[in-house]
């Protein structure tokens, strides 16, 4: 069901008339009718306002059939893969693949002066979320949180330390336009046998589109992506929200 159908379903469940919802949204009733009939797209700002007016989370607005017990966290320290209510959008955190993807990215563009830690965070985010949107499956499936500077992979430093100890990665501190920058250098080639053709295509596409951006540019770019916008500061960014991206960010061909 598209977002308009979700809005109608939730409005009826809450016992709201179209007139009531239109008034609170500052829209006409005919506009609400168009939206609920999927005849008019919902803007990012309207999506957030619909959630506020209905007093629900963005996640529930995206998936109105979701039950509270189905929203669970995946813990790295105590994973429980036997839960009966685990959603596919919960990060799988494929750490071995994470390492190979990071090495692949660094071998491709790591030597460029703009590729510091902050840029790597955002490249990994777009690799994961673009792939999930396009194929409804996870590539790395890393967990990302929302912070001031954009999406951040929560296990990045732990995995980097492991890679440095393993001898597959080196850390270098330097300056980029007089700003401190942490860079990582690959010390071995990635094992691309762990990556499928579609995964490599997605990675290469992200690197071609965003690989020239500096930290400020790619952070600002990530701030306009629906998954980041709809997450709360410090919270995990939900993979499921990727299906409501604006055309500028969407990987799907409608």
N, C-alpha and C positions, 0 to 999 in steps of 0.2 A: 504493500500500500504506500502511495506517495504521501508527502508531508501534509498535503491538504486533506486527504482522507483521515490522517491521524488526528488533525486538529478537530475535524467534525466529530470523530468518535469520542474524543476526550471532552469536547464541549457538551455533547449529549449525555455523557456519563456524569458530568458535573451538574446537569440540569440547567444549563445556560441556553438562553435563546440567542439566535444570531444577532438580534438587536442589542442584547446586553454585551456580547463580546465585541461587537462593532464599536459601541460607545466607549468601552474601556480601552480599546486599541486605538481609538481616534480615526477609525475607518468607516466607510459607508457599509450598509448591510449588503449592497450588491457586490462590494469588493470581497466581503467575507464569503459570499456565495461563490464567487469566482475562485477564491483560494481553496475552499473546501471541495470544489469540483475539479481541482487541479488544472483550472483554466488560467491561473495566474501564479507566477513564481513568487516565493516568499523570500524577502531580502534577509540578510544576516541580522540586521537590526530588528526586523519584525519577528524573526525566529526567537530571538532572545526575549522580546516583549511578550510574545504569546506564552512562553514558559512562565514569565513573571506574573502575567494576568491570571493564568490558570493555577498559579502557585505549585508548579511542578518543576522537576529538573529537565534539562535539555534531553537527557537520556530517555526519560519517560515520554517526552514529546516525540522523540524519534521512534521509539518502540513502545506504544501504549499498552501492549500485552505483557510487558515485562513485569514480573513479580519481584517484590523487594528481595526475596531470598535468592533470586537469580543474579543479583548484582553482588559479586564476590570478588575478593582480592586474590591475586596469585602471589604467594610469598616465596621469595628465593630461598629463605632459610627453612621453611616448613611447607614445601609443596604438597598438595593433596590432589592428585589427579584422579581420585576415585569419587569426587563429589558428583552428585547426580544433577546438579544445576549449574554446571560450568558453561559459560557462553563462549562461542568461538572467538569473540572479539577480545577475550582476556589474553594479554601477552603471553606467548609461549616461552619467551626468553631462551632462544636457541643460542647458547653462549659460544659453542664451537663455530657455528656459522657466523656469529657476530665477529669473531676474530678474523675469519677469512674475508669477510666483506670489508672490514677495516683495512686489512692489508691490501686488498684489491684497490680500494679507493686511494690509499697512500701511494701505491705503485703507479697508479694512473696520474694523480695530480698532487701528491703530497709535497713535491719539491717546489710548487708554486708559492710565492711569498705570502699570498693571502690565506693559505690553508693552515690555519691554526686550530686550536682546540674548539673554539666557539663555532667556527665554520663546519668542522667535522660533526658536531652535535646536530646541526640543522640538516646537513647532507644525509646523515643516517636516518633522521626523522622522516624526510621526504622519500627516501628509499623505501622505508617500511610502510608509510601511509599511502604512497602512490601505488605500491604493489597490492596492498590490501584492498584499495578501492577498485583497482582494475581486475583483480583475479579472485577477490573475496577469500583470500587465503593469506597466511603470514609468511613473510620472508625471514627476517630475524625474529620478529615478534618481541622487540625490546619494549620495556616499560619507559614511557616518557612522562615527565612532569612539566607543568607550566610554571615558568618563572619570568622575571622581568625581561630577560634577554631572549626569550623564546623557548622552544621545546628542548629538554635536556634528558638524555638517556641516563637512568638512575644507576645502572651498574657499570658505567663507562670506566670509572677510575679503578674499580676492582679488577676488571678484565684487563685493563692496560697494565696494571701492576703484574698480573700473571704473565702477560706476554713479554714484559721486560725481563722477568725472572727466567722465562723460557728461552730468552735470547732471540725472539722473533721481532722485537720492537725496541726502539731507542727513543728517549725523550730529550728534547733540546729546548732550552730557554733562550729567547733572543728578543729583539725589538722589531716591531713593524710600524713604520711611521712614528717612531718614538714612543710607541705603546708596548708594554710587555706582552709577549706572545709565547705560548707553549706549542711547540711543533713535535710531531712524531714521525720517525723515519723507519721504514720497513727494513728488516734485516734478513728477510727471506721472501720468496715469491708466495703468493696466495695459492692455496690448493683449490683451483677452480672446479675440480671434479665434484666438490661439495655444493656447487651452484648450478642451477638449471639454466637453459637458454633464456627463458622468460625472465628469470631473476637477473641475469647479466644484462639483458636488454633494459630492464627498469633501472638498474644501477647506472649504466652508461647514459641513459636518457637524463637522469638527474644530474650527473656530472657535467654533461653537455649544457644543460639549461642553467645550472646554478654554480658551476665550478669556478667561475670567474668572479663571483661576488665576494666582497670582503665581509668581515664580521657584522658591521653595521647594516650593510645592505641586506644580507640574508636574514638577519634578525628581524628587520622591519618587514621583509617579505613574509616571513613565517607568522607574523602578528596579524596578517590578513587572511589566514587560512582558518576555515570553520572549526576544525578540531581544536585549535589553540584558542580561538575566540570563545567557544562554548565551555571551556574548562575553567575551573576556579583556580585562583593563584595557589600554587603549591600542590594542587591535586594532579592525579594521573590524567593524561589526555586519552579520551576514549576513541578507540579505533572505529567504532560504529558510526560516529559522527562524520566520518570521511565521505559518506554517501550523500551528504547535503552540502558539499562544496559548491562554491560559485564557479561559473564557467572558466574563469581565469586559472583556477587551480585544479579543476576536475580532469581526471585521466580517462574518463569514459567518453565514448563517441555516441551522442544521442541522435 
